[in-house]
Amino acid sequence: MLLLGLTGSIGMGKSTTAKLFEEAGVPVYDADATVHKVYEGEAAPAVEAAFPGSTVNGKVDRQKLSAMVVNNADAMKKLETIVHPMLRSHQLRFLSDAEKSGAPVAVLDVPLLYETGGESRVDAVVVVTTAPEIQRERILARDNMTPEKLDAILSRQLPDAEKRKRADFVVDTSHGLDPVRQQIGEILRDVVKMPRRRS
C-alpha cells in the first residue's frame, strides 16, 4: 500500500480535497478529527493535569487550551509530548486497517506534515493550495477568526510556496471541485507507479 501525505496551509481547501479522496474510495486518516477525539476522551486528564483549567466536563476546551499554549513554545512542546503518542497509536491502527482492506493507496491528512517531519513517514506528498486572496477570504469568513489570529496561525506554518516546492503533487482548489476531482484521479493513477520511500 502506498501512503500519500495530504497537507496545505489553513484555508487552502485541504478538508474538501480529503473528502474527494474518500469519494474516490481511498481510506483517509484525518489528524484534526483524531485530535478532537482524543481531546474528548483519553487526552483530557493528562492535558488538565499539565494545563489546569483547560478542560470542561471532562473534555479539553480547545479555546481555553489555545489561550494557554499559543505564542508559548514551551507550553506547545509540553502539549505535544502528551498528545503526539496518542495520535501516533490511532494512526498506526488506521494504517493497519487500511492495509487489511487491500487498499492500494491510503491518505494521511496532516495539516503540519512538513513542520513535524511527517514527510519521512509517507511515500509522496500532496500539497493543497489556492490564491492568497482566496485563502484569506475563506479563513476570515470563519467564526471567531481575526486577522491577528490568522497571522499567528500562519506564522507556525511553512509558507505555501515552500510547501509547493517540496511537494510531489500540487492540487489547486481555486477553480471549484471538478478540476480537483480530475487532479485526484491523475494522482491516484501516477502514485501507484512510484517506489515506496517512507522510512
C-alpha positions as CSV (number, residue, x, y, z in Angstrom):
1,M,0.0,0.0,0.0
2,L,1.3,3.4,-0.9
3,L,0.9,6.2,1.6
4,L,0.1,9.8,0.5
5,G,0.6,12.7,2.9
6,L,-2.0,15.4,2.3
7,T,-1.2,18.8,3.6
8,G,-1.7,22.5,3.0
9,S,-1.9,25.7,4.9
10,I,-5.1,26.9,6.6
11,G,-7.9,27.9,4.2
12,M,-6.4,26.1,1.2
13,G,-9.2,23.6,0.8
14,K,-7.5,20.6,2.3
15,S,-10.6,19.2,4.1
16,T,-12.5,19.3,0.8
17,T,-9.7,17.6,-1.0
18,A,-9.6,14.9,1.7
19,K,-13.3,14.3,1.2
20,L,-12.8,13.9,-2.6
21,F,-10.1,11.3,-1.9
22,E,-12.6,9.4,0.2
23,E,-15.2,9.8,-2.5
24,A,-12.7,8.1,-4.9
25,G,-12.6,5.2,-2.5
26,V,-9.3,6.0,-0.7
27,P,-9.1,5.5,3.1
28,V,-8.2,8.8,4.7
29,Y,-6.8,9.4,8.2
30,D,-7.9,12.8,9.5
31,A,-5.4,14.1,12.0
32,D,-7.6,17.0,13.1
33,A,-10.6,14.8,13.7
34,T,-8.4,12.4,15.7
35,V,-7.2,15.4,17.9
36,H,-10.8,16.2,18.6
37,K,-11.5,12.6,19.5
38,V,-8.5,12.3,22.0
39,Y,-9.3,15.8,23.4
40,E,-12.8,14.5,24.2
41,G,-11.5,11.3,25.8
42,E,-8.1,9.8,26.6
43,A,-6.0,13.0,26.5
44,A,-8.3,15.1,28.7
45,P,-7.0,14.0,32.2
46,A,-3.3,14.5,31.2
47,V,-4.0,17.8,29.5
48,E,-5.9,19.1,32.5
49,A,-3.0,18.0,34.8
50,A,-0.5,19.9,32.7
51,F,-2.7,22.9,32.0
52,P,-5.2,23.3,34.9
53,G,-8.4,24.8,33.8
54,S,-8.1,23.7,30.2
55,T,-11.0,21.2,30.4
56,V,-14.7,21.5,30.9
57,N,-16.9,18.5,31.8
58,G,-14.0,16.1,31.2
59,K,-13.3,17.3,27.7
60,V,-10.5,19.6,26.6
61,D,-11.8,23.1,25.8
62,R,-9.9,24.0,22.7
63,Q,-10.3,27.7,23.1
64,K,-9.1,27.7,26.7
65,L,-6.2,25.4,25.9
66,S,-5.3,27.5,22.8
67,A,-5.1,30.7,25.0
68,M,-2.6,28.8,27.3
69,V,-0.3,27.5,24.5
70,V,-0.4,29.9,21.6
71,N,2.7,32.0,21.3
72,N,4.4,29.9,24.1
73,A,6.8,27.4,22.5
74,D,7.5,25.6,25.8
75,A,3.8,25.1,26.5
76,M,3.2,23.9,23.0
77,K,6.1,21.3,23.3
78,K,4.6,20.1,26.6
79,L,1.2,19.6,25.0
80,E,2.8,17.8,22.0
81,T,4.6,15.3,24.3
82,I,1.2,14.4,25.8
83,V,-0.9,14.2,22.6
84,H,1.5,13.0,19.9
85,P,2.0,9.5,21.2
86,M,-1.8,9.0,21.4
87,L,-2.2,10.3,17.9
88,R,0.5,8.0,16.6
89,S,-1.2,4.9,18.0
90,H,-4.5,6.0,16.3
91,Q,-2.6,6.5,13.1
92,L,-1.0,3.0,13.3
93,R,-4.4,1.4,13.8
94,F,-5.7,3.3,10.8
95,L,-2.8,2.1,8.6
96,S,-3.2,-1.5,9.8
97,D,-7.0,-1.4,8.9
98,A,-6.3,0.2,5.5
99,E,-3.6,-2.4,4.7
100,K,-6.0,-5.2,5.7
101,S,-8.8,-3.7,3.5
102,G,-6.5,-4.2,0.5
103,A,-6.5,-0.5,-0.4
104,P,-3.7,0.3,-2.9
105,V,-3.4,3.8,-1.6
106,A,-4.2,5.5,1.8
107,V,-4.0,9.2,2.7
108,L,-2.8,10.8,5.9
109,D,-4.4,14.2,6.1
110,V,-1.9,16.1,8.4
111,P,-2.0,20.0,8.5
112,L,1.5,20.3,9.9
113,L,3.1,17.5,7.9
114,Y,6.3,19.3,6.9
115,E,6.5,21.2,10.2
116,T,6.6,17.9,12.1
117,G,8.9,16.0,9.8
118,G,5.9,13.8,8.7
119,E,7.0,13.6,5.1
120,S,9.5,10.9,6.0
121,R,6.6,8.7,7.0
122,V,4.8,8.8,3.7
123,D,5.7,7.8,0.1
124,A,4.6,11.0,-1.6
125,V,3.2,14.4,-0.6
126,V,0.1,16.2,-2.0
127,V,0.0,19.9,-1.2
128,V,-3.3,21.7,-1.5
129,T,-3.0,25.4,-2.5
130,T,-5.1,28.3,-3.6
131,A,-4.6,32.0,-4.4
132,P,-3.6,34.0,-1.3
133,E,-6.6,36.3,-1.6
134,I,-9.0,33.3,-1.7
135,Q,-7.2,31.8,1.3
136,R,-7.6,35.0,3.4
137,E,-11.2,35.4,2.3
138,R,-12.1,31.8,3.3
139,I,-10.4,32.0,6.7
140,L,-11.7,35.4,7.7
141,A,-15.2,34.2,7.0
142,R,-14.9,31.6,9.8
143,D,-16.4,32.2,13.2
144,N,-14.1,33.6,15.9
145,M,-11.4,34.4,13.3
146,T,-9.5,37.7,13.4
147,P,-6.6,38.9,11.2
148,E,-4.3,38.7,14.3
149,K,-5.3,35.1,15.0
150,L,-4.8,34.2,11.3
151,D,-1.3,35.8,11.3
152,A,-0.4,33.7,14.5
153,I,-1.6,30.5,12.8
154,L,0.3,31.3,9.5
155,S,3.5,32.1,11.5
156,R,3.6,28.5,12.7
157,Q,3.0,27.0,9.2
158,L,5.7,26.6,6.5
159,P,4.9,29.2,3.7
160,D,2.8,27.9,0.9
161,A,5.5,28.5,-1.7
162,E,7.9,26.3,0.2
163,K,5.3,23.5,0.6
164,R,4.6,23.6,-3.1
165,K,8.3,23.4,-3.9
166,R,8.7,20.3,-1.7
167,A,5.5,18.5,-2.9
168,D,5.3,15.6,-5.2
169,F,1.8,16.7,-6.3
170,V,0.0,20.1,-6.0
171,V,-3.8,20.4,-6.0
172,D,-5.1,23.9,-6.7
173,T,-8.6,24.4,-5.3
174,S,-9.1,27.9,-6.8
175,H,-11.4,26.7,-9.6
176,G,-14.1,24.6,-7.9
177,L,-14.5,20.8,-7.3
178,D,-14.4,19.3,-10.8
179,P,-10.8,20.2,-11.5
180,V,-9.8,18.9,-8.0
181,R,-11.6,15.6,-8.8
182,Q,-9.6,15.4,-12.0
183,Q,-6.3,16.1,-10.3
184,I,-7.0,13.4,-7.7
185,G,-7.7,10.9,-10.4
186,E,-4.4,11.7,-12.0
187,I,-2.6,11.5,-8.7
188,L,-4.1,8.1,-8.0
189,R,-3.0,6.8,-11.4
190,D,0.6,8.1,-11.0
191,V,1.2,7.3,-7.4
192,V,0.8,3.6,-7.8
193,K,3.8,3.6,-10.2
194,M,6.0,5.3,-7.7
195,P,8.5,3.5,-5.5
196,R,7.8,3.3,-1.7
197,R,10.1,5.7,0.0
198,R,8.8,6.1,3.6
199,S,11.3,5.3,6.4
